[in-house]
Amino acid sequence: MSDERYAIEHRADQSRYVLLDRQSGDAEIGEEEYVDVDGDRVLFHTRVDEEYGGQGLASRLVRETVAAAAAEGRAIVPVCPYVKAWAEKHPDAPHAVVTPTPTHLRAVAERTR
């Protein structure tokens, strides 16, 4: 994200992208959590702090996460309702969408235990 105030950082060791507010000392104000399964990136949790709502930040977070997955040659698996709705509204985004399978859902369940 190239906005002066907000930054998105990939924390691969935590399997998530974080949204940071640079004006607040790089405070973490949102995240997109995922798990990789058989070459697919399963997006299962999107969060932006309530006080930052209505600015389109969740959409920007998902767009960057999806673009990064596409750049890695991964399809996205929208388990998070927000990501599913976003993918349906943005068919122009560079991504392939895969319907969640039981294997994808088991991986999410294991990750969220």
Secondary structure as GFF3:
##gff-version 3
##sequence-region A 1 113
A	DSSP	beta_strand	6	11	.	.	.	ID=ss1
A	DSSP	three_ten_helix	12	14	.	.	.	ID=ss2
A	DSSP	beta_strand	16	21	.	.	.	ID=ss3
A	DSSP	three_ten_helix	22	24	.	.	.	ID=ss4
A	DSSP	beta_strand	27	37	.	.	.	ID=ss5
A	DSSP	beta_strand	40	48	.	.	.	ID=ss6
A	DSSP	three_ten_helix	50	52	.	.	.	ID=ss7
A	DSSP	alpha_helix	57	71	.	.	.	ID=ss8
A	DSSP	beta_strand	75	78	.	.	.	ID=ss9
A	DSSP	alpha_helix	81	89	.	.	.	ID=ss10
A	DSSP	alpha_helix	102	111	.	.	.	ID=ss11
###
